[in-house]
Amino acid sequence: MFVMHTIIFFISFLVVFFLINIYISKRLIDKLDVSQRAKLYFRLFLFLNFFGIIVYMFSRYYIELNNWLYFLVSLPMGILFLLFCTAIIYDISRVSLSKIPLSASRRDFVKKSLDLSSFALATGLSARAMYEARFVKHEKIDIKIANLQQKYKIVQISDIHIGGLIDASFIKKIIKRVNTMNPDLVVITGDLVDIALDKAEDALEAFRALDSKYGTYFIVGNHEYFHNIGKIINKVKSLGIRVLENENLYIGQEGKGFNLAGVYDMFGYRIQAYEPDIYKALKGRDVHSPTILLAHQPKFVEEVNFGVDLMLSGHTHGGQLYPFGLLVRLQQPYLKGLHQHNDALQVYVNKGTGFWGPPMRLGASSEITEIDLAPV
């Protein structure tokens, strides 16, 4: 069944991108005031870009490429999305222009200006997105928790997606920055590994260098399910990291700390294995102390109806490429940042420390989150 899910995912993925190519070709390239030869070159670029996406999907999981070549084939997915957004804007602008009464010469000037500005926009956004992806921001946030007796510092990293350009070198830089924050504990909220485990060994070994007062805690995300989740869990445990599997433990001095709980990801429902269980995760907790829950997807908050003061999540990447976040919001209740879900529960969504797919981010920077917990 899992293999079938993977095949369906790949086919659906490619069909969607193929349809996007058709839209760009018909609604942008066909409408440009350029020569047929130029249009042919543009379509050839689209074809090569689409071929790059196919190569990327295979290189991500099945074949190995040199880093420079992997970088090149990882870009087309982001470029296509930004071209698609540009094509939509162009389409709306072109149709609107046709409704405005203008002289032939003025209309021709405005149309050519629109053509030129559209490609300038697509090129500029692509360059900006590649630039933004180079930096991981240090996000610092203060969160007040009821019944907490003293301050604690949690550093959250999430959605690193080890594989491809996210290698041991990248991880070592992240860990060095985390350690300089002197955290009380570190939490990793899923999608740590996104490649076959044997190819992720070197990057994972780097996590042994994480240093905090109460240790490091991990929950799985949906991508761990694609790469033998059981083996990944065992490997992470061997690094001295505590994996929370529908369970909780107490952090800090008795009576002055908090419960830390964690659940499996909601993807477990689809494959009927490693399923999240909030009741099991909270069983036996100290009911007189606050509880922090690690749950990869923000929408898991819909299953949290008791006993949790703060939920830490990831998964959304903050949309990664604006305006993709608008689509993410159709599935997830929160995209990024801190939210007061109800009177008792707050939710913080990390935008991701790494990236998935193209090494591009636009309007949603990667982040390491320093959370200062304090009593109300």
C-alpha positions as CSV (number, residue, x, y, z in Angstrom):
1,M,0.0,0.0,0.0
2,F,2.8,2.4,0.8
3,V,4.5,1.8,-2.5
4,M,1.1,2.5,-4.2
5,H,0.9,5.8,-2.3
6,T,4.4,6.7,-3.5
7,I,3.6,5.9,-7.1
8,I,0.4,7.9,-7.0
9,F,2.2,10.9,-5.4
10,F,4.9,10.9,-8.1
11,I,2.3,10.6,-10.9
12,S,0.1,13.3,-9.4
13,F,3.1,15.6,-8.9
14,L,4.2,15.3,-12.5
15,V,0.7,15.7,-13.9
16,V,0.3,19.0,-12.0
17,F,3.6,20.4,-13.2
18,F,2.8,19.3,-16.8
19,L,-0.5,21.2,-16.6
20,I,1.2,24.2,-15.2
21,N,3.6,24.1,-18.2
22,I,0.6,24.0,-20.6
23,Y,-0.9,27.0,-18.9
24,I,2.4,29.0,-19.1
25,S,2.8,28.1,-22.7
26,K,-0.8,29.0,-23.7
27,R,-1.5,32.0,-21.5
28,L,1.9,33.6,-21.4
29,I,4.3,32.6,-24.2
30,D,1.5,32.5,-26.9
31,K,0.4,36.0,-26.0
32,L,3.9,37.6,-26.1
33,D,4.6,40.1,-28.9
34,V,7.8,38.4,-29.9
35,S,8.9,36.3,-32.9
36,Q,7.9,32.7,-33.4
37,R,11.6,31.8,-33.0
38,A,11.7,33.4,-29.6
39,K,8.5,31.6,-28.6
40,L,10.1,28.4,-29.6
41,Y,13.1,29.1,-27.4
42,F,10.8,29.9,-24.5
43,R,9.0,26.6,-25.0
44,L,12.3,24.7,-25.2
45,F,13.2,26.3,-21.8
46,L,9.9,25.1,-20.4
47,F,10.6,21.5,-21.7
48,L,14.1,21.5,-20.2
49,N,12.8,22.9,-17.0
50,F,10.2,20.1,-16.8
51,F,12.8,17.5,-17.6
52,G,14.9,18.9,-14.8
53,I,12.0,18.4,-12.4
54,I,11.8,14.7,-13.4
55,V,15.5,14.3,-12.9
56,Y,15.3,16.0,-9.5
57,M,12.6,13.6,-8.3
58,F,14.7,10.6,-9.2
59,S,17.9,12.1,-7.9
60,R,16.2,13.0,-4.6
61,Y,15.4,9.3,-3.9
62,Y,17.0,7.0,-6.4
63,I,20.2,8.2,-8.1
64,E,23.2,10.2,-6.9
65,L,24.4,13.4,-8.5
66,N,27.3,15.7,-7.9
67,N,26.3,18.7,-5.7
68,W,26.5,21.2,-8.5
69,L,24.4,19.1,-10.8
70,Y,21.9,18.4,-8.0
71,F,21.7,22.2,-7.3
72,L,20.9,22.8,-11.0
73,V,18.1,20.2,-11.2
74,S,16.6,21.3,-7.9
75,L,15.9,24.8,-9.2
76,P,13.3,24.1,-12.0
77,M,10.5,23.3,-9.5
78,G,10.7,26.7,-7.9
79,I,11.3,28.5,-11.2
80,L,8.2,26.8,-12.7
81,F,6.1,27.9,-9.7
82,L,7.2,31.5,-9.9
83,L,6.7,31.5,-13.7
84,F,3.2,30.1,-13.1
85,C,2.4,33.0,-10.6
86,T,3.8,35.5,-13.1
87,A,1.7,34.0,-15.9
88,I,-1.5,34.4,-13.8
89,I,-0.6,38.0,-13.1
90,Y,0.2,38.5,-16.8
91,D,-3.1,36.9,-17.9
92,I,-5.2,39.0,-15.6
93,S,-3.3,42.2,-16.6
94,R,-3.6,41.4,-20.3
95,V,-7.3,40.7,-20.2
96,S,-7.9,43.9,-18.1
97,L,-5.8,45.9,-20.7
98,S,-8.1,44.7,-23.5
99,K,-11.1,46.3,-21.7
100,I,-9.5,49.7,-21.4
101,P,-10.1,52.2,-24.3
102,L,-6.6,53.2,-25.7
103,S,-5.2,54.2,-29.0
104,A,-3.5,51.5,-31.0
105,S,0.0,53.0,-30.4
106,R,-0.5,53.4,-26.7
107,R,-2.0,49.9,-26.4
108,D,1.0,48.5,-28.2
109,F,3.4,50.3,-25.9
110,V,1.6,49.2,-22.7
111,K,1.4,45.6,-24.0
112,K,5.2,45.5,-24.7
113,S,5.9,47.0,-21.3
114,L,3.7,44.3,-19.7
115,D,5.6,41.6,-21.6
116,L,9.0,42.9,-20.5
117,S,8.0,43.6,-16.9
118,S,6.5,40.1,-16.5
119,F,9.8,38.4,-17.4
120,A,11.7,40.9,-15.3
121,L,9.4,40.0,-12.4
122,A,9.9,36.2,-12.8
123,T,13.7,36.6,-13.1
124,G,13.8,39.0,-10.1
125,L,11.7,36.8,-7.9
126,S,13.7,33.7,-8.8
127,A,17.0,35.4,-7.9
128,R,15.6,36.8,-4.7
129,A,14.2,33.4,-3.7
130,M,17.6,31.7,-4.2
131,Y,19.3,34.5,-2.2
132,E,16.8,34.2,0.7
133,A,17.3,30.4,0.9
134,R,21.0,30.9,1.8
135,F,20.3,32.3,5.2
136,V,18.7,30.7,8.3
137,K,17.3,33.4,10.6
138,H,17.4,33.3,14.4
139,E,13.8,33.9,15.5
140,K,13.5,34.8,19.2
141,I,10.1,34.7,20.9
142,D,8.8,35.0,24.4
143,I,5.9,32.8,25.4
144,K,4.1,32.9,28.8
145,I,2.8,29.7,30.2
146,A,0.2,29.3,33.0
147,N,1.4,27.3,36.1
148,L,5.1,27.5,35.0
149,Q,7.3,28.1,38.0
150,Q,10.5,29.3,36.3
151,K,11.9,30.3,33.0
152,Y,13.2,27.8,30.4
153,K,14.8,28.3,27.0
154,I,13.8,25.9,24.3
155,V,15.5,25.9,20.8
156,Q,13.3,24.5,18.1
157,I,14.6,23.3,14.7
158,S,12.3,21.6,12.2
159,D,11.9,20.4,8.6
160,I,15.6,20.1,8.0
161,H,15.1,17.5,5.2
162,I,18.6,15.9,5.2
163,G,19.4,15.0,1.6
164,G,20.7,16.6,-1.5
165,L,22.1,20.1,-0.6
166,I,21.2,19.6,3.1
167,D,24.3,17.7,4.1
168,A,26.7,17.2,7.1
169,S,28.3,20.6,6.5
170,F,24.9,22.4,6.7
171,I,24.0,20.5,9.9
172,K,27.2,21.3,11.6
173,K,26.6,25.0,11.0
174,I,23.1,24.8,12.4
175,I,24.3,22.9,15.5
176,K,27.1,25.4,16.2
177,R,24.5,28.2,16.2
178,V,22.1,26.3,18.4
179,N,24.8,25.5,21.0
180,T,25.7,29.2,21.2
181,M,22.2,29.9,22.4
182,N,22.8,27.8,25.6
183,P,19.4,26.1,25.5
184,D,17.8,24.2,28.3
185,L,16.6,21.7,25.7
186,V,16.4,21.3,22.0
187,V,13.4,20.0,20.1
188,I,13.3,18.7,16.5
189,T,9.7,18.7,15.2
190,G,9.9,16.3,12.3
191,D,11.1,15.9,8.7
192,L,14.7,15.5,9.8
193,V,15.5,12.8,7.2
194,D,14.4,12.9,3.6
195,I,16.7,10.4,2.0
196,A,17.7,6.8,2.4
197,L,19.1,6.3,5.9
198,D,22.5,5.1,4.7
199,K,23.0,8.3,2.7
200,A,22.0,10.4,5.8
201,E,24.5,8.8,8.2
202,D,27.2,11.5,8.1
203,A,24.7,14.3,8.6
204,L,22.9,12.6,11.4
205,E,26.1,11.8,13.2
206,A,26.7,15.6,13.5
207,F,23.8,15.8,15.9
208,R,25.9,14.2,18.6
209,A,27.4,17.6,19.1
210,L,24.1,19.2,20.3
211,D,24.6,20.5,23.8
212,S,21.8,21.5,26.2
213,K,20.9,21.1,29.9
214,Y,18.0,18.6,29.5
215,G,18.9,17.1,26.2
216,T,17.4,16.9,22.7
217,Y,14.0,15.5,21.8
218,F,12.6,14.4,18.4
219,I,9.3,13.6,16.8
220,V,8.8,12.2,13.3
221,G,7.3,14.1,10.4
222,N,5.5,12.8,7.4
223,H,8.7,12.5,5.3
224,E,10.3,10.0,7.8
225,Y,7.5,7.6,6.7
226,F,9.0,7.5,3.2
227,H,12.4,6.2,4.2
228,N,11.8,3.4,6.7
229,I,10.6,5.2,9.7
230,G,11.5,2.4,12.1
231,K,15.2,2.5,11.1
232,I,15.3,6.3,11.3
233,I,13.8,6.2,14.9
234,N,16.4,3.7,16.0
235,K,19.2,5.7,14.4
236,V,18.1,8.9,16.0
237,K,18.0,7.2,19.4
238,S,21.5,5.9,18.9
239,L,22.7,9.5,18.8
240,G,21.5,10.2,22.3
241,I,18.4,12.0,21.2
242,R,15.1,11.0,22.9
243,V,12.4,10.2,20.4
244,L,8.9,10.9,21.7
245,E,6.5,8.2,20.4
246,N,3.1,9.0,21.7
247,E,4.6,9.6,25.2
248,N,5.7,12.3,27.6
249,L,8.3,12.9,30.2
250,Y,9.0,15.6,32.8
251,I,11.5,18.4,32.2
252,G,13.2,20.2,35.1
253,Q,13.0,20.0,38.9
254,E,9.9,18.3,40.2
255,G,7.2,20.8,40.8
256,K,9.1,23.5,38.9
257,G,9.2,22.1,35.4
258,F,6.8,21.0,32.7
259,N,5.6,17.9,30.8
260,L,7.1,17.4,27.3
261,A,4.9,15.2,25.1
262,G,5.2,14.1,21.5
263,V,3.1,12.2,19.0
264,Y,3.7,10.4,15.7
265,D,2.7,12.3,12.5
266,M,-0.8,12.3,11.1
267,F,0.6,10.6,7.9
268,G,0.5,7.4,10.1
269,Y,-3.3,7.4,9.6
270,R,-2.8,6.9,5.9
271,I,-0.5,3.9,6.2
272,Q,-2.1,2.6,9.4
273,A,1.2,2.4,11.2
274,Y,3.0,4.7,13.7
275,E,-0.3,6.6,14.2
276,P,-0.5,9.6,16.6
277,D,-2.4,9.1,19.8
278,I,-2.9,12.2,21.9
279,Y,-4.5,10.2,24.8
280,K,-1.6,7.9,25.0
281,A,0.9,10.8,24.7
282,L,-0.6,12.6,27.7
283,K,-1.2,9.6,29.9
284,G,0.5,9.7,33.2
285,R,1.6,13.4,32.9
286,D,1.9,15.6,36.0
287,V,-1.5,17.4,35.8
288,H,-0.3,20.1,38.1
289,S,2.4,21.2,35.7
290,P,2.0,22.8,32.2
291,T,2.4,20.6,29.1
292,I,4.2,21.3,25.9
293,L,3.3,19.0,22.9
294,L,5.4,18.3,19.9
295,A,3.3,17.6,16.8
296,H,4.7,17.9,13.3
297,Q,1.6,19.3,11.5
298,P,-0.3,22.3,12.9
299,K,-3.6,20.8,12.0
300,F,-3.1,18.1,14.7
301,V,-4.3,20.9,17.0
302,E,-7.8,19.8,16.0
303,E,-7.3,16.6,18.0
304,V,-5.9,18.4,21.1
305,N,-8.9,19.2,23.3
306,F,-7.4,18.9,26.8
307,G,-4.2,19.1,28.8
308,V,-1.9,21.0,26.5
309,D,-0.6,24.6,27.0
310,L,1.7,25.0,24.0
311,M,2.0,23.0,20.8
312,L,5.2,23.2,18.7
313,S,4.9,22.3,15.1
314,G,6.6,22.7,11.7
315,H,5.6,21.1,8.3
316,T,4.3,24.2,6.5
317,H,7.7,25.8,5.7
318,G,5.8,29.1,6.1
319,G,4.7,28.5,2.5
320,Q,8.4,28.5,1.4
321,L,7.6,30.3,-1.8
322,Y,5.1,33.1,-1.7
323,P,2.2,32.9,-2.6
324,F,2.3,29.1,-2.1
325,G,1.4,29.8,1.5
326,L,-2.1,30.6,0.4
327,L,-2.5,27.0,-0.7
328,V,-0.9,25.6,2.5
329,R,-3.5,27.6,4.5
330,L,-6.3,25.5,2.8
331,Q,-4.9,22.4,4.6
332,Q,-3.3,23.8,7.7
333,P,-4.9,26.2,10.3
334,Y,-1.7,28.1,10.9
335,L,1.2,28.9,8.5
336,K,3.9,30.3,10.8
337,G,4.5,32.0,14.1
338,L,2.7,32.1,17.4
339,H,-1.1,31.7,17.7
340,Q,-3.6,31.7,20.5
341,H,-5.7,28.7,19.5
342,N,-8.1,28.9,22.5
343,D,-8.1,30.2,26.1
344,A,-5.8,27.4,27.2
345,L,-3.7,26.5,24.2
346,Q,-1.0,28.3,22.1
347,V,0.5,27.0,18.9
348,Y,3.9,28.0,17.5
349,V,4.7,27.0,13.9
350,N,8.4,26.9,12.9
351,K,8.9,27.8,9.2
352,G,11.6,25.1,8.8
353,T,15.3,25.2,9.3
354,G,16.1,23.6,5.9
355,F,14.0,23.4,2.7
356,W,12.3,20.9,0.5
357,G,12.6,20.9,-3.2
358,P,14.3,24.0,-4.8
359,P,16.9,25.8,-2.7
360,M,14.5,28.8,-2.8
361,R,12.5,30.8,-0.2
362,L,10.4,33.8,-0.8
363,G,8.7,35.6,2.1
364,A,9.3,32.7,4.4
365,S,12.8,32.5,5.7
366,S,14.3,29.4,7.2
367,E,14.6,29.6,11.0
368,I,16.1,28.4,14.2
369,T,13.6,29.3,16.9
370,E,14.7,30.4,20.4
371,I,11.7,30.2,22.7
372,D,11.9,31.8,26.1
373,L,9.2,30.3,28.3
374,A,8.2,32.3,31.3
375,P,5.4,32.2,34.0
376,V,2.3,34.2,33.4
